[in-house]
Amino acid sequence: MADRTVCPPAVTRAGSGPGNASAAAAPTASVAATAIPSAVGIHLFTSYDILSRRHCPPGVDNPATISGSRYIPALRIRALTRFYDPVVAVTTRERLFKRRLLEQLAPAPGQRILDLGCGTGTLALRIKEAEPGAEVRGIDADPEMLARASAKAGASDIGFDRGMADELPYADGSFDRVASTLFFHHLSTDVKRAVAAEVARVLTPGGELHVADWGPASDPLMSVLGLGIRALDGFEPTSDNFGGRLPRIFAAAGLVNVKATDRIRTAFGTLVFYEARTTRDDVATRRAGPGSSSPGSA
């Protein structure tokens, strides 16, 4: 297998890495109350604009400096990264939607689970808390978000990796489950397809993908409220989500049994829950290459 290491292939854990010293404590309620309106007015969530699948040249450890591949800091301005958690908590009914996704994920002892676009690690930490016997990893492109994730209580039991979602630094079949929240709507259609293909690659045969992200409006009010996210994150990248095309993209990547399982109303539109899985034959065919027969076929 070709080297798939991205920039850099570092693993960040609590208490290690240069970014940890700068991880600040959670803001007070009064500070958060001041920051949230201005932060929402700038941008709500970490935006990824992965335009190519390039490896880093020697000595480069920041994807933002590489031509053709960049990420945008949380809330668009690096100084506002510290307000990410309270902004998301207030505007997305985070506790509710992550609890529902965790119930859908149903982690089990011994499973290897990846939080894709993990941000500050809230979902990864909840997965580990719900099932201590699972091996949980999180991956994100933003080193400051990873530093904050690694500084949280319980993070020493989770591996946080830095990398790009369209070229995951993991071997085929590395995970039994992949979970993702509020990530896919940031990506262009081509990058969504590339990320879905990578998810299918790193899942084991019969492995599952579980997603919570913006989706088709459940009623006229949600349609109006969703315009805010579409304007902030871009009408083009969000069109697949609000147009209900994520299941089609997941299916095109080789995932099966793709379906929307639930939805909730929020201040910024409808959040939709999806699930999909790989099959043994699909994984074997992808590994063998085009034109190859699956084991046991005539």
Secondary structure, 3 states (H helix, E strand, C coil): CCCCCCCCCCEECCCCCCCHHHCCCCCCHHHHHHHHHHHHHHCCCCEEECCCCCCCCCCCCCHHHECCEEEECCCCCHHHHHHHHHHHHHHCCHHHHHHHHHHHHCCCCCCEEEEECCCCCHHHHHHHHHCCCCEEEEEECCHHHHHHHHHCCCHHHCEEEECCCCCCCCCCCCEEEEEEECCHHHCCHHHHHHHHHHHHHHEEEEEEEEEEEECCCCCHHHHHHHHHHHHHHCHHHHHHHHCCCHHHHHHHCCCEEEEEEEEEEECCEEEEEEEEECCHHHHHHHHHCCCCCCCCCC
